[in-house]
Amino acid sequence: MPLLVIMLVVLLITSATGALVTAAAISGPTLVISPSSGKAGSWAKATGSMFSEEGDPEFPPETIIRFNGIEVASAYGGGSFTLSFQVPSGIPPGDYPVQAIRGSQTATATFAVVTLPVASFAMIPSSGTGPAPLVVQFNDTSTGSPTSWWWSFGDDSTSMLQNPSHTYRKTGTYKVKLTVTNAAGKSARERTITVYQPILRVFPVSGSAGTMVTVNGSSFSYDMKASPRVTLFFNGIEISRDIPMTRVGTLGSFTASFIIPEDTPPGSYSVRAENLPDTAVAMFTVTNRAPMARIDADPLSGKAPLSVHFNGSRSYDEDGAISSYGWNFGDTRSATGATADHTYTQSGEYRVILTVTDNQGYSGTSSVMIRTDNNPPVAEAQASPVSGPAPLTVNFEGIQSYDPDGKVRSFSWDFGDGTNERTTSTSHQYRDPGSYTAELTVTDDLGATGKDGVVITVGNEPPVAVIGISAKSGSVPLKVTFDGSRSFDPDGIALTYSWDFGDGTTGTSKTTSHTYEEEGTFDISLVVTDMHGASGRAEETVIAESPVLIVPLIGGALIIAGAAIALWYIRQQIVKRRRPSPEFHITTYSGLEYETGMKRTSDEFPDISVEVRSGIWKEGDKR
């Protein structure tokens, strides 16, 4: 606290009657330090007042501030002043005098040098852990002479007491923070509070007497210095003890099992777990013992349609009587009664469930699997026409296909020529002759397949060979033109040509020429072949004969070649009608003779010959 120096002067004045009169008191100079405490090296203000104006007014005396005898500030001024000064560094904590000196006047105050506080606190319970609601007593153990305290309990609650108490009502983990403050500053400390609620769960939560129950406990306190054990109670009766716990974080958990006593009547019962001071309770409902369902079925499998006889008369109820039987055959059909008969028309697997109900309304179930094997679908492939010349268009139909115990889901045609199609009905064209097996594959709703095939015969009509010929006979050398262009294929297919000229030579052109150099009768053949190998053949005959020579004699007479007289060698030369050669040759056809009409003698025409093809060559024809 600042030191206040007050000078009180009392004047005693006696009146004429001898009574005392009191005059006004006159106070001295004062000094106030703000703040009045702080750490070494900090700054403070010294405020002085009521200092008299002594000395020369033009040269007022200097005001000096001394801290523990050391001058720390000074100034010239009037009767009041405020001066800032710095507390010397490095001085130890304690109370130090501060003086304001002005001339002969002095005022004194005190400044406390303090250190930064160190926050610290203790808790009860010391572990900071406990079940909800948890009451915690906080005790400040901070050092450094704090002057204020501020607590944050981590649940939006605060306090400014030095040693508060706080109640945590909800489970969770909380951060508690204490902040302490003094003139030197402030510091803080945090600690953790864990509030838990022991939890106990049972599974199942209900069942008949004799049911095995599993108990799961969690969030129990766990003392690491001991070996925590749990005691279990059913309906207030201890049924198990020394159940060990497993540490999970800072808490413990356990699992245990027990059987509901056989003589326990239906009702609601408590299951309690204790690990003092923790206790947790769960409830278990004992129900009526359910009846037991039993199924006998015959047969268990077979081809659809499958008739099965079901018998549930072996079902029973330990604490009552069965009042009803309910059958679910697994195919949306149902029945009642201890026995039942059912026919499965579709292939598949069926879970048959029998539900029996006792006289208390409790039920029990049992099931059995019935399997009916899938019958494959039946494919019916139809085609029209089934034969004909190429190209042949065939209509295919599979609509008559069926599945005896399901549905046909897909149709697939393989036409036998490398092509296929997925459809019920379609048409297909066969371009090449041959025999094809068109196969229809049908698939049912369970993936089974059926097949059927039909044979398609695509024919190829052979081509027709036709020979055109320029001459069928004549004298050698005989040149003949052969023409096969009038040959044809009924299927419109391109042809190839093969000629045999009868003299060991051949040809492959549609139209060709050939010369016969030797006499004889020649059989000519033409074979035409289509692209599928079918062929047609035509034949003709050509006769090549030796020429008949007519030569002039003296006097212009005629003689047939082969007579006794031969005057010269006659060369054969074909002569065109319009421009005959100077050399005349004569030729006969088919043994006929032609006169030349020549009137010259051999002396005039020593080497005369002419070729007679039609008409008569005359002398005037010579050039």
MARVOVEX-348523 format. One record per residue: x, y, z of N, C-alpha, C in turn; residue in three letters. Coordinates in pm, whole numbers, plus 50000, padded with zeros to 5 digits. Last residue first. Layout:
% MARVOVEX-348523
XYZXYZXYZALA
...
% end
This chain:
% MARVOVEX-348523
494844382433747495414395933748496884395533714ARG
492064364033642493494364933669493954379233662LYS
489534363533556489764366433697491224368033730ASP
489304355333297489354369633321489594373333466GLY
488904328433325490224333533286490354348133318GLU
487014321933624487224323333480488574329133453LYS
485634300833867486694310533834486934310233684TRP
482364297533967483384293133870484374304333851ILE
481024290434301481024296234167482164290934081GLY
483204286934569481824288334524481854294934386SER
485794277334568485004276134691483524277734659ARG
488514266734411487114268834383486344266634512VAL
491624279334340490784273534446489334276934418GLU
493744270634069492784279734127492004272334236VAL
496634271133850495804264833954494864275234011SER
499214266333624497884271933648497204264033759ILE
501834271333462501624267733605500294273933648ASP
501864278933195502594266833235502304262533380PRO
499904290832996499894291233142500564278733193PHE
500544285732734500284299532774500334301132927GLU
500864258832731501994267032688501794281432731ASP
498444248932808499514248732907500714256732864SER
495944271632690496744259432684497814260232789THR
492774283832804494174285432769494854271932763ARG
490294284932893490474280932753491924281932709LYS
488494277133195489694282433131489844276732989MET
486514268533351486124276733235487314282533163GLY
486804252033567487374265433576486904274433463THR
484354231833711485164235633595485654249733612GLU
484404211634002484024224433945484934227333825TYR
483074183634166484064189334077483534202334020GLU
482754170134495482184176834378483284183034295LEU
483824159534732483904151434610483324157834487GLY
483644179534926482754167834933482714160034801SER
485074202834714484454200434843483514188634830TYR
488264208834555486884204034554486414202234696THR
490344233634408490014225234523488574220634509THR
493114246734241491734242234233491484232334345ILE
494964276534203494824263034255493374259234244HIS
496974299134043495634293934055495684279634099PHE
498774327034111498854312534107497474306934134GLU
497994353134148498424349134012498544334033999PRO
495034352634355496484352234338496824348934193SER
492184375334354492824362234337494324363534317PRO
490274393034518491654395834474492374382534460ARG
487764382134565487864395334503489264398234450ARG
488224356634682487364358534565487634371634496ARG
491544345434761490334352834794489554355934666LYS
492884313734762492754326034687491444332734725VAL
495234293134908493874298534918493844311934848ILE
497114269434748497104283334792495654288134793GLN
499204242534692497874246834742497964260934797GLN
500984236134393500974240934531499574245634568ARG
501604209434187500624220134214500684223634363ILE
504004200733953503634200634095502724212434123TYR
502954188433629503714196933723503214195333866TRP
501624168133485502634176133419503464184533515LEU
500514136333479500734147433572501874155533519ALA
498424110933378499274121933331499334132533439ILE
496754092833491498104088233456499024099433419ALA
494994109433766495094102633635496534099233603ALA
495064123833986495164109434010495224101733879GLY
492654148233907493914144633972493914129934006ALA
491094146733593490964146233739492284141933797ILE
491384169533335491694156233387491614156833538ILE
490354186333036490414185233182490734170933219LEU
491954203632759491114193232818491284192932969ALA
493464221832616492484226832712491604216332771GLY
495504214132462494204215232398493124219632494GLY
497084196332711497224202932581495854202832515ILE
495404201633027496264194232936496334201932803LEU
495074214733365494854215933219495854207233143PRO
493824197133649494974203433582494674204133431VAL
492404195733960492074196033816493194203633747ILE
492404176534250493134185934165492664184534020LEU
490854175334556490774169734419491374180134325VAL
492424172534889491854180434780491804172334649PRO
491324151235163492384155035069491754162634954SER
489294164735442489564155835329490754160835248GLU
487964163735762488994170435681489434160735572ALA
485044167535939485744158735844486684167235761ILE
483964169436271484554176736158485304166736071VAL
481254167936498482234160436415482674169236299THR
480564176336845480384178136701481454169836628GLU
479014177937170479954171937075479554175436932GLU
478944190237510478374189837374479444184637278ALA
478214189537858479084185437747478284185637616ARG
478504205738179477694201138066478604198637946GLY
478934203638539479404205638402478384200438301SER
479634216538866478724209838774479124213138631ALA
481294232139023481814219538971480874211938881GLY
480524256839095480284246339193480704232639143HIS
480894272938878481794274838991481604264339100MET
480474250638588480154262238671481054262538794ASP
481824242338269481764239238413481424251838491THR
481524226437953481394238838030481154235038177VAL
483234210937700482764208837837482724222437908VAL
482944200637371483024212537457482434208937594LEU
484634181037123483764182037242484034195237315SER
484824165336804485074177536884484104177337002ILE
486314141036627485214143036723485574154736815ASP
487164140136288487554144636422486294147036506PHE
488464122336027487214125736094487534128536241THR
490934134935793490384125835891489064130735944GLY
493994150235690492654145535664492234135735773GLU
495674176635862495634163235807494184159035790GLU
495304201135971496324199935867496274186235798GLU
492844221336083493174207136068494104205735948TYR
492814248136305493094243636167493514229036169THR
490524266736498491494255736491491624251136346HIS
489444292736725489634287136589490674276336593SER
486914301036972488284298236930488284292936787THR
485224313437254485224312337108486664310637063THR
486084309237518484674307737485484504305637334LYS
489084289537552488354301937527486904299037496SER
490654267237575489874271237693489104284237673THR
491554237137391491424251537407490524254837525GLY
493764211437250492644216337331492624231537333THR
494694183037044494864196737090493594201237161THR
494114158436945495124159237051495384173237101GLY
492084161336772493384157936712494504159236814ASP
489834169936900489834156436843491134152336779GLY
489684193037041489494193936896489614180436827PHE
488054201537321488904190537273488644189437123ASP
487804229037541487614223537406488574211837385TRP
486184242337810487274233037779486964226037645SER
485344270438005485214263137878486434254437856TYR
483284280638285484614279038223484444269338105THR
480714304138378481204291238327482654292038287LEU
478674317938645479684319138539480274305538505ALA
475244310138692476614310238743477584310938627ILE
472524306938657473124319938632474544321238681GLY
471454282638671471524289938798472154303638781ASP
471724272438415470364275838461470354283938591PRO
474184284938205473964278138332472584282038384ASP
475054279137851474444286637961474324277838085PHE
476384286037522476264277337639475724285637756SER
476874303437323475474300837348475264290537460ARG
479614304237299478974315237372477504312837399SER
481354287737169480614282037283479804292337358GLY
482424281636847481784291936930480954285037040ASP
485144276736629484234270536726483724281436821PHE
486114276136293485864284836410484804278236498THR
488594258536113487234258636164487164268036286VAL
490394251435830490294260435945488834261835986LYS
492114226135686490744230435712490714238735841LEU
494314221635421494154225335563492774231435586PRO
491774197135366492884202135445493724211535361VAL
488434204635281489754199435247490784205435338SER
485634197935496486404205535399487754199235377GLY
483034202135745483914194235657484614203435561SER
481744220135903481804206535954482674197435868LYS
482394253135998482394243035891482524229335952ALA
481854267736235481854274536105481834264835987SER
479704260836505480844256536423480744262836285ILE
478784261536850478604267536718479844264936634GLY
477584241137101478724243637011478204250136884ILE
476674243437437476184245037299477374248837212VAL
475994228937750477024232537651476394232937512ALA
474534239338044474244233337912475284238437813VAL
475304231638395475204240438279474944232538150PRO
473244215438644474444216138559474234225838443PRO
471974230238937471674224538806472894226138716GLU
472424222539261473104230439158472794223939024ASN
470544225539582471024219139459471714228839365GLY
470664222339918470724232939816471344226839691VAL
468864210240176469634205940058469524216739952THR
468914210040520468574218340403469474213940289ILE
467654193440796468634193140687468094201140569VAL
467344205041128466674201941003467704203140891VAL
467384198541484467994202441357467134198441239GLY
467374209441821466704202441713467284207641582ASP
467984209542175468404212042037467534204041941LYS
467884226742491467404216242403467744219842260GLY
469224234542816469074236742673468504224442605THR
468934253043126468974240443052468674243042905ALA
468584277143260469834275043187469934261843114GLY
466174282343364467184277443457468484273843386LEU
464524289643159464794299643261465784295043365ASP
466074273642867464984276942958465434286543067ASP
466924276842526467394277042664466244281042755THR
467394259842215466524267642304467024265942446VAL
468804259241900469074256842042468174265842125THR
468574244541585467934254041677468264249741819LEU
470524241041296470244236341431469664247541515GLU
470684228640973470334240541051469874235741189ALA
472944213940782472104210640897471894223440978THR
473124212440428473344220040549472394215040659TYR
474644203940133473724199040234474074205740366SER
474814225439839475334216539941474244212140035GLY
475514256339672474904243139679475554234739788PRO
475354288439826476144277839766475414264539777ASP
473574305039954474054308939821474784297639750ARG
470774305140141471954296940113472384299839970TYR
469274328140355469554324540215470854316740206GLN
466704327340597468134327040565468324322340422HIS
464494341140843464734335340711466214336440681SER
462894333641160463784341341074463804334840936THR
461864333041501461574330341360462464339141275SER
463354338741737462414327541731462164323341587THR
466924344441746465544348841727464654336541724THR
470004349441677469254347141800467854352941783ARG
471904332341427471024343441464470244339541588GLU
474774325341216473794322041319472984334541354ASN
476964309340977476194320741026475184316041128THR
478104286540882478974296040952478254308441000GLY
476144271040785477064276640685477944287340748ASP
474374263340977475224253040919476194258040814GLY
472844280841118472364276940986473264266840916PHE
471714280741431472984278841361472634273041225ASP
469724301041638469804293141515471244292741466TRP
468304302341951469534304941877469604295441759SER
466234316842195466314308542076467584312242001PHE
465304317642545466074322542430466094312042320SER
463484307642735463914321542746464644326542621ARG
460744288642794461864290142702462224304842699VAL
459884280243130459694288543012460954288242927LYS
458854249743280459284263743293458984271343165GLY
458584223243225458454227643364458934241943383ASP
458774218742948457734211743024457564216743167PRO
458974243142709459664238142827458614231442916ASP
459104243142342458444244942471459314239342583TYR
458664252841996459514248142106458824251042239SER
457214264741799456634252741858457484247041971GLN
458754284941697457694288641791457074276441859ILE
460744285241513460984277641635459894279441738GLY
461344284941166460374287841270460634278941391GLU
462714298340866462874289940984461904294441093PHE
462744297440519462104303240637462194293340753ASN
465324301140284464574291940368464004299740487VAL
466374305539958465914312540079464974303440156THR
469094296339767467844291239823467534298839952LEU
470594303239451470494306239595469104302539648PRO
470374266939438470984279039492470734290839399ALA
467254248239439468514252639379469044265239447PRO
466134229239727465954237639611467284242239557GLY
464624221340044465524218539932465184227739818SER
462854229240231464034222440282464994218640171VAL
461364262540228461484248540184462754242340241PRO
461114258240575460404257040448460974267140350SER
461384242840897461984250240787461174247940660ALA
461514240941253460744239341131461354248141023GLN
462414226241553462894234241440462064230941317ALA
461854226241873461114221941754461514231241640GLU
463234215742180463354224342062462594218041946ALA
462284215642507462204207842384462224217442266VAL
464304220842805463284224742707463364215942583PRO
464854196943072465334205842966464204209442871PRO
463674199343400463544192343272463994201643161ASN
465384201543704464904208743587464814199443467ASN
464264186744009465234188043900464584194343778ASP
463484200844312462914194844192463874197644077THR
464044197244651464654200744522463954193344409ARG
463384210944961462874202144857463464206744724ILE
464574213845290464734217745150464184206845059MET
462854224345586463464213645509463524218245363VAL
462524238045920462484238845774463174226845712SER
460614250346198461604241146144461474241645992SER
459684270146485459734267246342460784256846312THR
457284279746733458574273846698458534270046551GLY
455594304046940455784296246818457184290646807SER
453054310547184454454310547142454644300647027TYR
450504308947284450744318247174452174318947128GLY
450024289547460450324302647518450614313047409GLN
449714266447318448504272047378448744285247448ASN
451974271247032451434264347150450224271747207ASP
452454265246688452104274946792451474267646909THR
454814259146431453854253646528453664263746640VAL
455584260846099455464269046220454384262746309THR
457754248745859456624245145945456674253846070LEU
458814255945537458854260045677457564255645747ILE
460864246645275459544244545335459664247245485VAL
462474260245015462594258745160461174258145220ARG
463264246044707462214252344787462464249544935TYR
464744248544390464914244644530463934252744615GLU
463394236144071464054245744159464244239944298GLY
460704233643834461984229143888462594240043975SER
457224232943908458374239643849459644234343913GLN
455364219744054455294218543908456484224743838THR
455014201844336455854212244278455884210144126TYR
452334195244548452984191744421453724203844367THR
451784183444880451964194644788452714189844665HIS
450034176145178450594171345051450674183144956ASP
450404174445536450004181545414450664174945295ALA
449624173245889450184167445766449664175245647THR
448524190546076449734183146112450404176845992ALA
447494222145931447284208345972448594201346000GLY
447574242245628447514240345773447274225645803THR
449564257945369448534248745416448574248345567ALA
450594276045070450634272945212449504263245246SER
452694289844810451554281844854451714278445002ARG
455004301844733453854310644759452614302944802THR
456804281644761456434285644625455164294144627ASP
457214273245019458324279744950458024284044809GLY
455184263245175455864253945085456974260445002PHE
454494265545500454864274445389455724266145295ASN
452034255845732453044251645633453234262745530TRP
451284254646074451234262745952452374259045858GLY
449284242346332450404239546241450214248246116TYR
448354247346680448174249146535449464246146461SER
448854239946942447464242746905447274244446755SER
450654219547152450634226147021449184227646978ILE
450864226447503450394218147393450404226347265ALA
453464228947746452084231347703451704221747593GLY
456164227047774455384232647885453954235947844ASP
457204215147545457594210047677456714215147790GLU
455664204347256455814216047343456064211047484ASP
456504190946924456064189847064456284203047137TYR
456284171946614456504184446686455934183146828SER
455514150046469456544148046573456874160946647ARG
453784158246273453204152946397454254150146504SER
454174168446021454714175946134454264170646268GLY
454854157745702454274153345829454954160945942ASN
454174158645352454784164945468454044160545595PHE
454854144945041454014143645159454774149145279HIS
454984157844711455684155444838454654154644950VAL
455364153944367454404154144478455104149744606SER
456634172044102457024163644215455994165144327LEU
456784173443745456084177043870456364166943980PRO
460274174243826458974180843829458084174843719ALA
462114147543975461754155343858460394161843878LYS
463374151444316462864144144201462534153544088GLY
463524150244677463944155244546463354146444438SER
462404139644903463064152644917463474158444784LEU
459034125444889460494125044877461074138944894PRO
458674134045226459024123145135458274125045002ASP
459514147445545459074149745408459534138245320ALA
458894158545870459244146945789458674149245650ASP
459824182546110459254179845977459784166545924ILE
459004198346415459724187446349459014184346217ARG
459304224546654458724219746529459614208846469ALA
458654229946987459674225046894458974219146772MET
457444260047153457314246247108458394242847006PRO
459224279947398458604278247266458474263547230ALA
458404287647722459284279547639458574276547507ARG
457664321847791457204308047782458134300147690ASN
460454341747908459214339247835458824324547845THR
462004365148099461824350748082460454348348021VAL
463884392348018462504387548030462464372548001THR
466224411848190465994400248104464584395148129PHE
468004442548221466804434548246466704423248143MET
470904454148402470154451948278468984442848310ALA
472984476348585471854467048585471264466348444VAL
476014482048763475214483748642474164472848639ALA
478184499348978477114489548965476324492648838THR
481244506849140480404507249021479384495849024ASP
483154508449337481824513949368480864513549250PRO
482554474049287482394485749373483514495849350LEU
481244460749057482684462349076482814475149157ASN
478554440648961479134449649061480654448849056GLU
475664437048765477114435048773477674445248869ALA
472544420748743473344431548801474814427448804ARG
469544416948595470904411448587471814422848632VAL
466164411448691467344420048682468604411648673SER
463344400448496464334398348601465534407548577TYR
459964394248428461094403048404462044402348523SER
458574361648333458584374448403459824382248366GLY
457944326548378457964338548293457884351248376PRO
460024310548634458754312948564458854325248474PRO
462714289148642462334303348645461044305348568THR
463834264448643462564266048716462104280548722ASP
466254266348509465154259248444463814261748513GLU
467944298048506467534285648575466274279648516PRO
469724308148227468544310948308468084297948376ILE
473194306548238471974300248190470824303748285ILE
475724330248138475054321848238473764316648178PHE
478844346548067477624339648024477034331848141SER
480654377448013480354365248088479074359148035ALA
483114401847969482074393647906481894380947987THR
484094435748043484124421348066482994414847987PHE
486254464448086485104457748029485224442848056SER
487364496248225487424481848210486154476348150GLY
489304525948141488184518748200488324503848173LEU
491194538948002491304539948148490204532148218THR
491414516247746491744529947784491974530647934GLY
490274489247878490044496247753490244511047782VAL
491174459148031491324473748031491124479047889ARG
488924434848129489934438748032489984453848027THR
488314416148429488024426948336489224429248245MET
487064384348548488144393948520487694404348418PRO
484854376748799484934377648653486004387948619ILE
484254369549061485644370149016485754369648864ASP
481184350749019482034360949079483444359749021ARG
477734343948962479134342848919479934353848987SER
475334346549084475474335048994476904333548943ILE
473524357849360474834357249296474934344549211GLU
470364371449313471124359749358472434359149282ILE
468914391749201469444393849334470264382349387GLY
468434382548942467294383749034467764384649179ASN
471714374648932470464373148857469324372848957PHE
474924390548934473724386349007472564385048909PHE
478454389048940477234389448861476084383648941LEU
481324408449003480384398449055479054400248983THR
484594413148876483174416648872482374405148929VAL
487774427148960486914415548942485454420148951ARG
491024440348901489584442548913488794429848880PRO
493634439249074493134430348969491624431048974SER
495334471049116494684458849165494334449949047ALA
496334492148986497154486749095496574473849151LYS
494424500348808495584493148754496464487248863MET
491134498048827492264501448913493464493348868ASP
488594510248648489664500148639490854505148720TYR
485044512248628486324517448675487354506248677SER
483424503248320483604501548464484964507348503PHE
482754502948048482864515748119482814513948270SER
480754472748019481764482247973481694494848058SER
479744438847983479864450748067480964459648014GLY
477554415747858478684424347821478654436747909ASN
476474382947883476474395947949477734403447907VAL
474344359647733475674365747731475564379847788THR
472494331847835472534346347821473984350947825VAL
470684303947737472004309047772472054323947739MET
467604293047875468304300647771469664305147821THR
466224281848080467224273548015467984280647905GLY
463134297748010464034291648109464964281848038ALA
463214317847707462594308847804463614304147905SER
463924352647666464004338647630463364330247738GLY
465494384147598464384376047646464564361747598SER
467714395347504467064402547613465864394947665VAL
470434371547451469284379647410468664386647529PRO
472334395747606471864390847477471614375947485PHE
472684425847793472464411447788471944407747650VAL
474894450647920473994446047816473884430847821ARG
475754478148112475574463648113474534460048007LEU
478034503348191476994498648100476954483448105ILE
478844530548399478934516148375477734511348293PRO
479794559948275478594553648328478704538848300GLN
482324584548358481794573148286480504568548351TYR
484454610548313483194606848377482574595548295VAL
487564623048365486834612648290485614608348371THR
489424651948327488414645348409487674635348320ILE
492754663548307491624656748243490724650248348THR
494154696748331494094682748368492794676748312ARG
496324724848285495174716848246495304702748299GLU
497204757748385497454743348396496164736048360ARG
498824789748334497674780848333498134766348343ALA
499644823348445500004810248390498794801148405SER
500474858748426499604847448456500154834648394LYS
502094886548591501524879948474500624868448516GLY
502834901248809503894897348715503344890848590ALA
500604904348964501124916148896502184912648793ALA
498914873348879499364883548974499954894948894ASN
496734845548820497284858448777497794866048897THR
495934813348680496224821948796496954834348747VAL
493654791148549494524802348512494684811148635THR
492974757648493493114767948596494084778448545LEU
490824735848324491934745348310491854755748422LYS
489954703348229489824713648333491054722648324VAL
488324686547983489594693348008489344704648108LYS
486614655448004486594669948017487994675048044TYR
484754629847860486094634047899486144649247894THR
481694614647984482554620847885483914623947942GLY
478374616448115479614609048086480394616347978THR
477174643148321477144635248199478464628148178LYS
477654657748548476464649248546476384640348421ARG
479984668648769479844664448629478704654248623TYR
480284695448989479624682548965479474680148815THR
482904710949177482064710549057481524696449038HIS
484264735849394483784722149377482844722049257SER
487234757149420485824754249395485554739149394PRO
489284776649548489144762149566487674758149545ASN
489024803249462490344797149467490234781949474GLN
486524811849216486954808449352488334802149347LEU
485524816048975486634824749011487054822549155MET
484484792148722484454797048860485664806048881SER
482314777648466483534784248513483354788348659THR
481164754648212481014760748345482354766548388SER
481504740347979480934753847966480644760248101ASP
482974719248064481574716648028480794729648021ASP
485474726348153485384718248032483984714947989GLY
485814743748361485634729648395485444720648272PHE
488054768548430487174763948322487064748848336SER
488694793348673488574779048643487634777148523TRP
490934816748788489834814848692489844800348647TRP
492034838649041491924824848990490744824248894TRP
494504862449161493174859049108493234845049046SER
497014864249265496014872949326494614870449271THR
499604841149349498584846349257497564854649333PRO
502354834949455501394844549513500404849849411SER
503884814449362504114827649305503084837849347GLY
501924784349294502994791949362503144805349294THR
498874765549345499764773849265500794780849352SER
496964748249427498314746249482499334754449404THR
493534747449490494634754749427495944752049499ASP
491464720149446492244727749544493444733949475ASN
488254708349370489494713649315490174722349421PHE
486324679949389486804691349467488144695549410GLN
483714666949196485164668649206485454681349287VAL
481294642949155481604655449224483114656149244VAL
479564628348892480864628448959481104642249019LEU
476704607848849477274621348855478544621548939PRO
479224588848665478324600348672477184597448771ALA
482194575148815480914573848746480074586548762PRO
485534588248754484474582948836483174582148759GLY
488684604648783487824595048713486754589948807THR
490734617448903489924625048809488964616348732GLY
492304606649094492434601148959491674609248856SER
491534619349329492814623049270492964617849128SER
488124631349349489154620749359490404624249280PRO
490004659349404489454648049480488174643849407ILE
492994674249282491584670649268491244659249363MET
495114704049275494854690049307493364687449298ALA
497044725849064495904722749150495814707649170PHE
498854754648953498854740548991497624738149077SER
500734779848792499434773848822499594759148854ALA
502914802448914502904789348849501624782348891VAL
503394838248861502844826848935502924814048850PRO
506374856848841505254851148767504714839148843LEU
507164876749143507514867949031506244862748965THR
507344912349253506834898549259507324890649137VAL
507954939449450508504931849336508084917249353VAL
505944965249553506244951049578506734944649449ALA
506634996949674506394988949553506834974549580PHE
505395024049879506045010849871505655003849740THR
506295059249928505335048249904506115035149891ALA
506735092650056507235078850039506065069250018THR
507885125650000506725116650016507205102549981ALA
509425155450109509585141350072508275134050097THR
510975187350072509765179350091510005165150038GLN
513015203550013513005198250150511815189150175SER
513035194549685513605203749782513675197149919GLY
511405167149671511395180249606511855190549707ARG
511145132949608511855143349683511825156149600ILE
509555103649661509485115449575510065127049656ALA
510545069349685510475082949742510365093149631GLN
509705036949765509815046249653509585060249711VAL
510975006549907510465020249923510685028349795PRO
509774972849829510834983049817510214996949832TYR
509304939549914508714952849919509834963249921ASP
510254913049676510164919449807509494932949799GLY
512444893749466511104897749510511154903849650PRO
515604908849364514764897849412513404902849454PRO
516454924849055516324925349201515394914349246ILE
516634925148780517484916048854517344916549004GLY
516064959848706516074945648671516964937748764SER
514144985148870515444979448834515354964348807PRO
511264996948714511784989748830513124983648789VAL
511125028348564511295013948545511905007848670GLN
508575053548571509915048548601509935033448581PHE
506875084148507507035069648483508455065548513SER
505215108048709506445103948642506455088748625LEU
503225134948763503185120448736504415116948654THR
502475160649008503235155148894502895140348880PHE
501935192449166501505178849137502255173849013SER
503185217649187502875210549309502405196349289GLY
505295217148897504595223949004504315214849121GLY
508635207348791507215209548777506625216548898GLY
511075187248645510765200148704509275202348687TYR
512095153448729511435163248642511265176148719ALA
513205118848720513235132548774512555141648675SER
513895084748820513205094548737513335108148801ALA
515455069248981514945062648861514195072348772VAL
517995066849213517205076049133516785069049004GLU
517695044949480518315047049349517405055949267ILE
516335039249708517495047849718518165050949587GLY
514215024349613515155017849706516475025549711ASN
514005047749379513505034149406514565027049488PHE
513155081749372514165071949409513465058649440ARG
512605109549179512005096949224513135087149248ILE
512605144549227513405132349203512655120449259ILE
512085176249100511435165149170512165152349130THR
513815207249142513665194549069513005184249159GLU
512225239549208513175228849239512845216149159PRO
511735265648967511235256349069512255245249091PRO
512425294448885513315282748882512875272948991PHE
510435311848926510935310448789511865298548776GLU
510025310149198508985305049107509485303448966PRO
512435298449414512185308349311511145302949214ASP
510905281049694512005285349608511565295749510GLY
507935260349678508995267549749510105271049652GLU
505025251849660505845258649560506915266749632GLU
504475218549801504405233249803505355238849699SER
502565191249688503905196449714503835211549705PHE
500175179249632500245187449753501685191049791MET
501315147849480500405159349491500655166449624SER
502495123749239502635131749361501695143649362GLY
502775091749114501925103749108502015111049242THR
504615071048917504625077649049503845090649037ALA
504095040548747503925055048750503895059948894LYS
506285014948608505235019648698505165034948691ALA
507494985648435507315000148445506155003248538TRP
509814959048525508544964148475508484979248494SER
512104949648641512204954348504510924959748449GLY
510454925548840511654933548817511754936848670ALA
506834927748839508084920448834509234929948809LYS
504774945049081505144940548948506464933248952GLY
502644968849247503504956949246503754953049102SER
501084990449216501874990249339502754977849348SER
501215005048886500674996048988501594995449108PRO
501535033349085500565024849013501255018348893SER
501925050349389502595042449285501565033249220ILE
501625082949522500915070449488501645063549372VAL
502235105549774502825098349660502065085149642LEU
501725139649905501415125149896502055119149771THR
502595166150144502615160150010502345145050017PRO
500305172750431501545173750356501455167150220GLY
497435193350542498085180550512499325182850429SER
496215212350805496975213850680497735200850658ILE
493025217950952494275210250944494905211950808ALA
491615248851079491645238050977492985231450973ALA
491455253751444491685258451306491725246451212ALA
489245256351718490065247151636490185252551495THR
489345274752016488845274851877489775266351793VAL
488345274152361489295270152256488605270152119LEU
487475302252575487145289752503488165287052394ALA
487895326752702488775315652742488445302752673GLY
486635347552604485975341152717486775329552768THR
488105354252393488075363652504487445357752627ALA
489665322952301488795334452278488815343452402SER
492665309352193491755311752307490955324352279THR
493615284051970493365298651987492325300252098ILE
495845262351858494905264351969494785279451993LEU
496275245551557496455258351626495385259751734LEU
497825217751442496615222551511496965235351587VAL
498875200951163499205212151253497905217551313VAL
499915171951039498725178551094499175189051196LEU
501085156850760501495165950870500255173650915MET
501325124950635500425136250662500965144250783ILE
502225103050394502795111250503501935123750521VAL
501465071550304500935085250304501485092650427LEU
502565047050098502785053350228502365067850221LEU
500495023149931501325035349931501385041450071PRO
500854988150000500005000050000500885012350000MET
% end
